Amino acid sequence: MQLRTYGAIGVLVSGSVFLISAWADAPAKLSRQEAQKLMSPVAYSKKSIDRGRVIFMQNCTMCHGENGKAEGSLVADATDLTSPKLYKSGTSEGEIFHSIRDGAGDQMPAFQSQLGSETDIWNLVNFIRSLWPESMRPPVQQDGK
């Protein structure tokens, strides 16, 4: 029994080290200028958009609604994510990433600790961009590229 306990502790410690190291690559809180230059390492693909949709449904609907329009939101000025012209913190992929990871304004909290990885944040960025009017969306890339 004691050996199993130490094994479980070892797994927990190594899992914690993995999570910490995954975030260790992330720069500290970004400035808006740094965020504007940030480019997604995750392709804007159907697979990424679908993963982002799952993350959105788990974390974002309370304020932004299931359709992203923020109708009937608990937060008075939650952003309508389907109208990028209304975004107060910018619309580049880096600025959206920054808003999610580090928070934006008084109403949008940082979600870095709630989401599993930076990849999950980039998938969420891709899903949010998929809510935009078709003429404003980037072209969908093939999965695996």
N, C-alpha and C positions, 0 to 999 in steps of 0.2 A: 504493500500500500504506500509506504513512504517513497519508494522509487517512482511510482506512478505520479505522486504529488510533485516530486522534483521535475519529472518530465513535463507535466502540465505547466509548471511555472516556467520552465525553459521555453516552451512553445509560446506562452503569453509574453515573455520578455522578448523573444526573437520577433514575434509579431509586432510588438510595440516599437522595436528598433526599426523594423521595416516601414511602419507607418511614419515614424519620425524621419527616416531617411528619404521617404518619398516626398515629404514636404520640405526637406532641407534644400532641395534643388531650387525651390521657388524663391524668387527674390523677396525681400521684405516688402512691406506695403509699398505699392507703386504710386508714383506721382501720375497725374493725368498725361503729362508729356511722355513719360516712359510707357504708359499703357497704350497710347496712340501708336507707338512703334512696335508693339508686341504682335507677333504673328502666330496663329494657331499651328501647332504641330499635328493637329487632328484634321484630316480631310473632311470637307463638307460633303458627306456621303449619306446615303439612306441609312446605313448601319449606325453611324454616329447620331443622326437626327433621331432615329428610333430609340437609341439609348438615352439621348437627351430628353426625349418625351417622358420616359419612365422617371427620370430624375426630377423633371418638372412636376409631374403629377404627385410625387412624394414630398416635394419641398416648397413648391411655389404657388400652388393653387389657392392657398388661403388668402393671399394678397392679390395675385394676378388673375385668378379664376382659371377654370379648366381650358378656356379658349384664349387666354392671355390678354383679354380686353379689360381686366380689372373692374368689371361691372359688379356692383354690389360688394365690393371689397371691404374688408375690415379696416383697411388702411386708407384714409381719405385721399392721399395723392399717390397711390400705387400707379405705376406707369402702365399705360396700355401698350403692351409689347407688340401689338400688331401695327402700331403707328410709329415707326422710327423717328419721324420728324418731331415727335413729342419727347424723345429721350433727352433728359437734362444732363446726363453724364457721358454722352457721346455714343456713336453707333459703330465705330470700328470694332473688329473682333477683339482687340486688346482692351478697349474701353469697356466692352460688355463683360469680358473676363474679369477685369478690375472691379467693376460694380458688384459682381457676384462674389468674388473671393474676398474683397476688402470692404464691401459695403459702399453705399452711395447716399449722400445727404443724411438727413435726420431719420428717415423712415426705413431705408433699406439696410438691414444688418449685414455683417460679413457672414458668409456661408462656408468659409474655408474649413472650419472644424466640423461642420455637419456633412460635408461631402467627402467621399472616400479618397479622391485623388484629383490632381490637376486635370487629368484626362477626363474625369467626370465633369469638371467645370467646362472644359472645351466642348464636350458633347452637348452640354446644356446651352452653351453659346450657339452652337449649330442649330439646335432645336429652336431657340428664340429667333434666329435669323430666318428659319423656315416659316415663321408666322407672318413675316413681312409681305407686303404686296408682291406679287410674282415679279414685277418689273424691277424690284429692288433686291431680290435674292441673288446670291451667287449661283453659278451653275453647279448642279449636283455632280460630284465626281463618282467614278466607279469605286465600289468597296474594294479595299485592299491596295489603293494607290495613295 
